[in-house]
């Protein structure tokens, strides 16, 4: 059985390892007040996947692509922006929602999410395509990172189609789902375990793990809180 693990780096930043391949989803690290300093510069990174262009998700993508040589997968518009910002075109893997790409021993899918997306370039803020969620699957393991999104009923379809082992759900409210809607999302998806993200980072993000845990409990689904720097083997 392949070794699989997830490391939470604070906010929405997640490192996923399935077999020999290391993937970072929304790795906003430097500048992230909840990211431990020891995670700012990963030793090994094969692939970066971005859910959208906002700086608290994509703000470190250019730096990390340059420093690690990792490939970067993103929606077409965001991918083109990253090339313009200095990422070598050979490292960029443009995609869109509904599509998938093979990567080493994995397959990466972009799925729907409901949110906005822009990117702060050197010349100002520009449209960065639509926001998305990410599914990373390999062998018998699968991780679904919902990105920034509201609750939507087709999360049940994502669950049925991919049968994720682990899902990462935003719970902070105001800009994404709050804890109760995230609990309903966890029920629709049906992952073995749901991990809250996009909370605690800023005062405006008022949703709490305790509220999310209660929402999951009433729906018969399992959740687990990870503090930044903590890992989870699955």
C-alpha positions as CSV (number, residue, x, y, z in Angstrom):
1,X,0.0,0.0,0.0
2,X,1.3,3.5,-0.9
3,X,2.3,5.7,1.9
4,X,0.0,8.7,2.0
5,X,0.1,11.8,4.2
6,X,-1.3,15.3,4.5
7,X,0.5,18.2,6.2
8,X,-1.6,21.3,7.1
9,X,0.4,24.6,6.7
10,X,-2.3,27.0,7.9
11,X,-5.1,28.8,6.1
12,X,-5.7,26.8,3.0
13,X,-2.2,25.5,2.4
14,X,-1.9,21.7,2.3
15,X,0.9,19.4,1.4
16,X,-0.2,16.0,0.1
17,X,2.2,13.0,-0.4
18,X,0.9,9.9,-2.2
19,X,3.6,7.4,-2.9
20,X,6.7,9.2,-4.1
21,X,5.0,12.4,-5.2
22,X,4.7,15.6,-3.2
23,X,1.9,18.0,-4.1
24,X,1.2,21.4,-2.6
25,X,-2.3,22.8,-2.9
26,X,-2.6,26.6,-2.4
27,X,0.8,26.9,-0.7
28,X,0.6,30.4,0.7
29,X,3.5,30.1,3.1
30,X,5.6,33.2,3.6
31,X,3.2,35.9,4.8
32,X,0.8,33.3,6.1
33,X,0.6,34.2,9.8
34,X,-0.3,30.6,10.7
35,X,2.3,28.8,8.6
36,X,5.3,27.5,10.7
37,X,8.6,28.9,9.5
38,X,10.0,25.5,8.9
39,X,7.4,24.9,6.2
40,X,8.3,28.1,4.3
41,X,10.8,26.4,2.0
42,X,9.9,22.8,1.3
43,X,12.9,20.5,0.5
44,X,11.0,18.5,-2.1
45,X,8.0,19.6,-4.1
46,X,6.9,18.0,-7.4
47,X,3.7,19.8,-8.1
48,X,1.8,22.9,-7.1
49,X,-2.0,23.1,-7.7
50,X,-3.9,26.3,-7.3
51,X,-7.6,26.6,-6.7
52,X,-7.7,30.3,-7.6
53,X,-5.6,33.4,-7.9
54,X,-6.2,35.3,-4.6
55,X,-2.9,36.1,-2.9
56,X,-3.8,34.1,0.2
57,X,-3.8,31.0,-2.0
58,X,-1.5,31.7,-5.0
59,X,0.8,34.3,-3.5
60,X,3.8,32.0,-3.1
61,X,3.4,30.0,-6.4
62,X,6.0,31.9,-8.4
63,X,8.6,31.8,-5.6
64,X,8.1,28.1,-5.0
65,X,8.1,27.2,-8.7
66,X,11.4,29.0,-9.1
67,X,13.0,27.6,-6.0
68,X,11.9,24.0,-6.3
69,X,11.4,23.5,-10.0
70,X,7.9,22.1,-9.3
71,X,5.3,22.1,-12.0
72,X,2.3,24.3,-11.5
73,X,-1.3,23.3,-12.4
74,X,-4.0,25.9,-12.6
75,X,-6.9,27.1,-14.7
76,X,-5.8,28.4,-18.1
77,X,-6.1,32.1,-17.2
78,X,-4.2,31.8,-14.0
79,X,-1.5,29.6,-15.7
80,X,-0.9,32.3,-18.3
81,X,-0.6,35.0,-15.6
82,X,2.0,32.9,-13.8
83,X,4.1,32.7,-17.0
84,X,3.8,36.4,-17.3
85,X,5.0,36.7,-13.7
86,X,8.1,34.7,-14.4
87,X,7.4,31.0,-14.1
88,X,9.0,29.1,-16.9
89,X,6.4,28.0,-19.4
90,X,7.8,24.5,-19.4
91,X,6.7,24.2,-15.7
92,X,3.1,25.4,-16.2
93,X,0.3,22.9,-16.7
94,X,-2.8,24.8,-17.8
95,X,-6.2,23.1,-17.1
96,X,-9.8,23.9,-16.5
97,X,-12.7,22.6,-14.5
98,X,-13.9,19.2,-15.6
99,X,-10.5,18.3,-17.0
100,X,-7.7,16.2,-15.5
101,X,-4.0,15.5,-16.1
102,X,-1.7,12.6,-15.3
103,X,1.2,13.5,-13.1
104,X,3.8,10.9,-12.2
105,X,1.8,8.3,-10.2
106,X,-1.2,10.6,-9.7
107,X,-4.1,12.1,-11.6
108,X,-5.1,15.7,-10.9
109,X,-8.7,16.9,-11.5
110,X,-10.2,20.4,-11.3
111,X,-13.8,20.5,-10.1
112,X,-16.3,23.1,-9.5
113,X,-16.3,25.8,-6.8
114,X,-18.3,29.0,-6.3
115,X,-16.0,31.9,-5.5
116,X,-14.2,34.8,-7.3
117,X,-10.7,34.8,-8.6
118,X,-8.2,37.5,-9.4
119,X,-4.4,37.9,-9.2
120,X,-2.3,40.8,-8.1
121,X,0.3,41.2,-10.8
122,X,3.2,43.7,-11.1
123,X,0.9,45.8,-13.2
124,X,-2.3,45.6,-11.1
125,X,-5.1,43.2,-10.3
126,X,-6.3,41.1,-13.2
127,X,-9.0,38.5,-13.8
128,X,-7.7,35.0,-13.1
129,X,-10.4,32.7,-14.5
130,X,-12.9,30.8,-12.3
131,X,-12.2,29.4,-8.9
132,X,-12.1,25.6,-8.6
133,X,-11.7,22.7,-6.3
134,X,-8.9,20.1,-6.6
135,X,-9.0,16.3,-6.5
136,X,-5.7,14.5,-6.3
137,X,-6.0,10.7,-6.7
138,X,-3.4,7.9,-6.8
139,X,-3.7,4.1,-6.4
140,X,-6.2,3.7,-3.6
141,X,-6.0,7.2,-2.1
142,X,-7.7,10.4,-3.0
143,X,-7.8,13.9,-1.5
144,X,-10.4,16.6,-2.3
145,X,-9.5,20.2,-1.5
146,X,-12.6,22.3,-2.0
147,X,-10.8,25.6,-2.3
148,X,-12.8,28.7,-1.4
149,X,-16.4,27.9,-2.0
150,X,-20.0,28.0,-0.8
151,X,-22.0,24.8,-0.2
152,X,-23.5,23.4,-3.4
153,X,-25.4,20.2,-4.0
154,X,-23.0,18.8,-6.7
155,X,-20.5,18.1,-3.9
156,X,-22.4,14.9,-3.7
157,X,-21.5,14.1,-7.3
158,X,-17.8,14.9,-6.5
159,X,-18.0,12.5,-3.6
160,X,-19.7,9.8,-5.7
161,X,-17.4,10.2,-8.6
162,X,-14.0,10.3,-6.8
163,X,-14.8,8.7,-3.4
164,X,-12.2,10.9,-1.6
165,X,-10.4,9.4,1.4
166,X,-9.9,12.9,2.9
167,X,-11.6,16.2,2.1
168,X,-10.4,19.7,3.1
169,X,-13.3,22.2,3.6
170,X,-13.2,25.9,4.3
171,X,-15.2,26.8,7.4
172,X,-14.3,30.4,8.2
173,X,-17.5,32.0,6.9
174,X,-17.9,35.5,5.3
175,X,-15.8,34.6,2.2
176,X,-16.6,30.9,2.1
177,X,-18.9,28.4,3.8
178,X,-19.4,28.6,7.5
179,X,-19.2,25.7,9.9
180,X,-22.7,24.4,9.5
181,X,-22.7,24.5,5.7
182,X,-19.3,22.9,5.8
183,X,-20.7,20.1,7.9
184,X,-23.4,19.6,5.3
185,X,-20.7,19.5,2.6
186,X,-18.9,16.8,4.6
187,X,-22.1,14.8,4.6
188,X,-22.6,15.2,0.9
189,X,-19.0,14.3,0.0
190,X,-18.8,11.3,2.3
191,X,-15.1,11.2,2.7
192,X,-13.6,9.1,5.5
193,X,-12.5,12.2,7.3
194,X,-13.0,15.9,6.8
195,X,-10.4,18.5,7.8
196,X,-11.3,22.2,8.2
197,X,-9.2,24.9,6.4
198,X,-9.5,28.6,5.8
199,X,-10.2,29.5,9.4
200,X,-8.5,31.3,12.3
201,X,-6.1,33.2,10.0
202,X,-7.8,36.6,10.2
203,X,-10.4,38.1,12.7
204,X,-13.0,38.2,9.9
205,X,-12.9,34.4,9.6
206,X,-15.2,33.7,12.5
207,X,-16.1,30.0,11.9
208,X,-14.6,27.6,14.5
209,X,-13.6,24.0,14.6
210,X,-15.9,23.4,17.5
211,X,-18.9,24.6,15.5
212,X,-17.8,22.5,12.5
213,X,-17.3,19.4,14.8
214,X,-20.9,19.8,16.1
215,X,-22.2,20.2,12.6
216,X,-20.4,17.0,11.5
217,X,-21.5,15.1,14.6
218,X,-25.2,15.8,14.0
219,X,-24.8,14.5,10.4
220,X,-22.8,11.3,11.4
221,X,-19.6,12.3,9.6
222,X,-16.0,12.3,11.0
223,X,-13.8,15.4,11.2
224,X,-10.4,16.2,12.6
225,X,-8.7,19.5,13.3
226,X,-5.0,19.8,12.3
227,X,-2.9,22.6,13.7
228,X,-0.4,24.2,11.3
229,X,2.5,21.9,11.0
230,X,0.6,18.8,12.0
231,X,0.4,15.8,9.7
232,X,-2.2,13.1,9.1
233,X,-1.4,9.7,7.6
234,X,-4.3,8.1,5.6
